[in-house]
Amino acid sequence: MRLRVPVVGIFLALVLAACSSVGAPRPSISSNVANGFAMPVARDTPCGDVGSPTTLDQAIARAPYTILVPQDSLADPSNLSKVCMLGSATEVELLFPSGIAILQQVNDIKDPASSWEALAAQDPQDTSVGSIGGIPAAVIDPAKSSGGALGSVSLVKDGTWIVVVGNGKISAADLERVAASLIPAALPVRASPSALPTPTWFPVTTGTLLP
């Protein structure tokens, strides 16, 4: 399994510490860095070698940027299975049972569009530059990969660097749809309306008030 993202600041390896599907061996920091990109090394640990479990509300309160949450059938706050804080509490990983992982960090990429173009130039077979709601995004299509790519969509939105990662089986179109559904989270975090239970209404009987 592999996920390529531009090496920028502290996020160069910490983001890779979270890149695996739910239930699969989890990559940790890799020393294999070449041509400005890092590759993960699989290691089975709860939140990666540099991460710790937390809750979404705690992550929102601690992160120095706006955390985004998806509103999609593959990934929604109602079916969030795990939240990890990585490194210096500025990297956040959201894991979902579908195999989706969403990695977030405060953005320090000066020119995201150029970075995505460089990523696509490195491996044009499975990587392209697309648009998510008018925002440039790097899309790695697992169906076109010959090297076992998990599939991902990388973009910068509202000052947050986001990587939506698949499990090698989720299509690029589905990853793009999840990325397009991201909205700012707020405390307390609530599920999307479609995930909430239908309320039960009870009839009210009127009567005569006693004197």
C-alpha positions in Angstrom: 0.0 0.0 0.0 1.2 3.5 -0.7 0.1 7.1 -0.5 2.1 9.9 -2.0 1.7 13.4 -0.7 4.0 16.4 -1.0 6.5 16.7 1.8 5.7 20.0 3.5 6.7 21.0 7.0 6.0 18.8 10.0 3.3 17.0 8.0 5.9 15.3 5.8 5.6 12.0 7.8 3.0 12.5 10.4 0.2 12.4 7.9 1.6 9.1 6.6 1.4 7.6 10.1 -2.3 7.4 9.6 -2.7 6.3 6.0 -4.3 2.8 6.1 -7.8 1.4 5.9 -9.7 0.5 9.0 -8.6 -2.9 10.3 -5.5 -3.0 8.1 -1.9 -2.7 9.2 -1.2 1.0 9.9 1.7 2.8 8.3 4.1 4.7 10.5 6.8 7.3 9.8 9.1 6.2 7.0 12.6 7.2 6.3 12.1 6.4 2.6 11.9 10.0 1.3 12.8 10.7 -2.3 12.1 13.4 -4.8 10.1 15.4 -2.2 7.7 12.6 -1.4 7.4 10.2 1.5 6.3 6.6 1.5 4.7 4.9 4.5 5.9 1.7 6.2 3.2 -0.6 7.5 3.2 -1.2 11.3 0.3 -2.4 13.4 -0.3 0.1 16.1 -3.5 1.8 17.4 -2.9 5.3 16.2 0.5 5.0 14.5 3.8 5.4 16.3 3.2 9.1 17.0 -0.6 9.3 17.5 -3.0 9.0 20.4 -6.8 8.2 20.4 -9.1 11.1 21.2 -12.6 12.2 20.5 -13.8 14.5 17.7 -15.0 17.2 20.1 -11.6 17.2 21.8 -9.8 17.3 18.5 -11.9 20.3 17.4 -11.2 22.1 20.7 -7.4 21.5 20.5 -6.6 21.9 16.8 -5.4 25.4 15.8 -7.4 25.3 12.5 -10.9 24.5 11.4 -11.5 20.7 11.3 -13.8 19.6 8.6 -16.2 16.6 8.7 -17.8 14.7 5.8 -21.5 14.4 5.2 -21.6 11.3 3.0 -22.9 7.7 3.2 -19.3 6.4 3.3 -18.2 8.9 6.0 -20.3 10.8 8.4 -19.9 11.9 12.1 -22.6 9.3 13.0 -20.4 6.4 11.8 -17.0 7.8 12.9 -15.0 4.8 14.3 -11.8 6.5 15.6 -10.1 9.9 16.0 -6.4 10.2 16.4 -4.3 13.2 17.3 -0.8 13.0 15.7 2.5 14.6 16.5 2.2 18.0 18.2 -1.7 17.9 18.3 -1.9 19.7 15.0 -2.5 16.6 12.8 -5.9 14.9 13.0 -7.0 11.6 11.6 -10.7 10.5 11.2 -11.3 6.8 10.5 -14.6 5.3 9.2 -15.8 1.7 8.9 -16.1 2.0 5.2 -12.3 2.2 4.9 -12.2 6.0 4.5 -9.5 7.9 6.5 -9.5 11.7 6.5 -6.2 13.4 7.5 -6.1 17.1 8.3 -3.4 19.6 9.2 -3.0 23.3 9.2 -2.0 24.3 5.7 1.5 25.5 4.9 1.5 24.7 1.2 2.0 28.1 -0.5 0.8 27.0 -3.9 -1.4 23.9 -3.7 -2.2 23.8 -7.4 1.4 23.7 -8.4 2.1 21.0 -5.7 -0.7 18.8 -7.1 0.7 19.3 -10.7 4.1 18.2 -9.5 2.5 15.1 -7.8 0.7 14.2 -11.0 3.9 14.7 -13.1 5.7 12.2 -10.8 3.2 9.4 -11.6 0.7 10.4 -14.4 -0.5 6.8 -14.7 -2.8 7.0 -11.7 -2.5 10.7 -10.5 -4.3 13.7 -11.9 -5.3 17.2 -10.9 -9.0 17.7 -10.5 -11.4 20.2 -8.9 -13.5 19.8 -5.7 -16.0 22.6 -5.6 -13.7 24.8 -7.6 -10.7 24.0 -5.4 -7.7 22.3 -7.1 -7.1 18.7 -5.8 -4.7 15.9 -6.5 -6.5 12.6 -7.2 -4.8 9.3 -7.0 -7.0 6.6 -8.6 -6.4 3.1 -7.1 -8.0 1.5 -10.2 -5.2 2.9 -12.4 -2.4 2.1 -10.0 0.1 -0.6 -10.7 1.8 -0.2 -7.3 -1.1 -0.8 -4.8 -2.1 2.8 -4.2 -4.8 3.2 -1.6 -6.3 6.1 -3.5 -6.6 9.6 -2.2 -7.8 13.2 -2.8 -5.6 16.0 -1.5 -6.8 19.6 -1.3 -6.6 22.8 0.8 -9.9 24.2 2.1 -10.5 26.9 4.6 -6.9 27.0 5.6 -6.8 23.2 6.2 -4.8 20.7 4.3 -6.9 17.6 3.8 -6.2 14.2 2.4 -9.1 11.8 1.9 -7.7 8.3 1.8 -9.3 5.1 0.6 -8.4 1.4 1.1 -7.5 0.5 -2.4 -11.0 -0.6 -3.2 -13.0 2.6 -2.9 -13.2 4.4 -6.3 -11.6 7.8 -7.0 -15.1 9.1 -7.7 -16.3 8.1 -4.3 -13.2 9.7 -2.7 -13.9 12.9 -4.6 -17.6 12.8 -3.4 -16.5 12.5 0.2 -14.1 15.3 -0.2 -16.8 17.5 -1.7 -19.1 16.8 1.3 -16.6 18.3 3.8 -18.0 21.1 6.0 -16.6 22.9 9.1 -17.2 21.0 12.3 -18.7 22.8 15.3 -19.1 21.8 19.0 -20.9 19.8 19.9 -20.6 17.6 16.8 -23.9 16.3 15.5 -24.7 13.7 12.8 -26.1 14.8 9.5 -30.0 15.0 9.4 -30.2 11.8 7.4 -28.4 9.9 10.2 -30.7 11.2 13.0 -33.6 9.0 14.2 -37.1 9.9 13.3 -38.9 11.6 16.2 -42.0 10.0 17.7 -45.0 12.3 18.1 -47.7 11.7 20.7 -51.2 13.1 20.5 -52.3 15.7 23.0 -55.8 15.4 24.3 -57.6 18.6 25.4 -60.1 18.6 28.2 -62.2 20.8 30.5 -60.3 22.5 33.2 -61.7 22.0 36.7 -62.7 25.1 38.7 
